Amino acid sequence: MFIIKYRNIFFIISAITIAISVFVMVTKGFTTGIDFKGGSIIEVAYDKLPDSEVLKSALDSAGFPDARIQVAGERDVIIKTKALSEPEHQTLVSTLSLNGGFQVEEKRFNSIGPTIGKELRSKALISIILVIFGIVLFIAYAFRRVSEPVSSWKYGMVTTLTLLHDIIVPAGVFVWLGKEVDTLFVVALLSIMGISVHDTIVVFDRIRENLKNKLSSDFATTVGKSLEQTFSRSINTSVTVMFVLATLFFFGPTSTKDFSLVLWIGIFIGTYSSVFIASPLLVVWEKFQRRG
């Protein structure tokens, strides 16, 4: 199949993409949400939406210069700021009414301290590491009967490399776009990993079956045929999910836009890595092992 024949091209594309993503993350850094750094978020509904510049000026004058304003829908406004005490919370609500000039309905208010934010950040990182480790163990066990020409643990290692690829690229895009990283972002990454490894296992399982049935004495040919047999299924499934996520992004609530965006990017990248990277890596590993 052309994927195996031109695998070096796909490897170069991925290497360049990862390098750019890492460069962006290192130079620009993550913009963490209040979930991870602590702070307060309040959502209010107006009878008539005020001008954002007027609202920002009022918040600066009231002692909330770090407040970030996000318009949500036709009448709702979301304000993110430092962690607030109850008196500060009431002052903020009063300020948002612009001295009584607008009717304001408070829809939600959440406040997270910096200690809790730091704890959430640590747990999020641990969750990602544990998921990757668990996936490696599962694949090594599931493919334990596959020992020739590539050992089962190598299937797990290849999956780990593709999973890192699948979370680094969406993270880099998110940083480049200046989006906030919060718990929803972590949930999206974990979801991407689950979907990506599912696609990868489908292809690997077909490789296992074809090896068992002795489809070809050449491992590269076996992998290529396995990709041909699963290619349409992988693409069609991913395109269907991406269509739903695109609909959610354009027509869904503001609170889920970033979530659907990172999922869309991740599923696109995950499908690419499952088809164009994971299986060709097995071929490269088998050739290297044969030469050694």
GISULRA-V279825 format. One record per backbone hydrogen bond with DSSP energy under -1.0 kcal/mol. NH is the residue of the N-H (numbers start at 1). CO is the residue of the C=O. Records with the same first field share a line. If there is no record, write none. Layout:
NH=CO / CO
This chain:
5=1
6=2
7=4
9=6
10=6
11=7
12=8
13=9
14=10
15=11
16=12
17=13
18=14
19=15
20=16
21=17
22=18
23=19
24=20
25=21
26=22
27=23
28=24
33=181
36=33
37=33
38=34
39=112
40=81
41=110
42=79
43=108
44=77
45=105
46=75
47=103
55=51
56=52
57=53
58=54
59=55
60=56
61=57
62=58
63=60
64=59
67=64
68=80
70=78
72=76
76=72
77=44
78=70
79=42
80=68
81=40
89=85
90=86
91=87
92=88
93=89
94=90
95=91
96=92
98=95
101=98
102=97
105=45
107=43
108=43
110=41
112=39
117=113
118=114
119=115
120=116
121=117
122=118
123=119
124=120
125=121
126=122
127=123
128=124
129=125
130=126
131=127
132=128
133=129
134=130
135=131
136=132
137=133
138=134
139=135
140=136
141=137
142=138
143=139
144=141
146=143
156=152
157=153
158=154
159=155
160=156
161=157
162=158
163=159
164=160
165=161
166=162
167=163
168=164
169=165
171=167
172=168
173=169
174=170
175=171
176=172
177=173
178=175
179=174
181=31
186=182
187=183
188=184
189=185
190=186
191=187
192=188
193=189
194=190
195=191
196=192
197=193
198=194
199=195
200=196
201=197
202=198
203=199
204=200
205=201
206=202
207=203
208=204
209=205
210=206
211=207
212=208
213=209
215=210
222=218
223=219
224=220
225=221
226=222
227=223
228=224
229=225
230=226
231=227
234=230
235=231
236=232
237=233
238=234
239=235
240=236
241=237
242=238
243=239
244=240
245=241
246=242
247=243
248=244
249=245
250=246
251=247
252=248
256=253
257=254
260=256
261=257
262=258
263=259
264=260
265=261
266=262
267=263
268=264
269=265
270=266
271=267
272=268
273=269
274=270
275=271
276=272
277=273
278=273
281=277
282=278
283=279
284=280
285=281
286=282
287=283
288=284
289=285
290=286
291=287
292=288
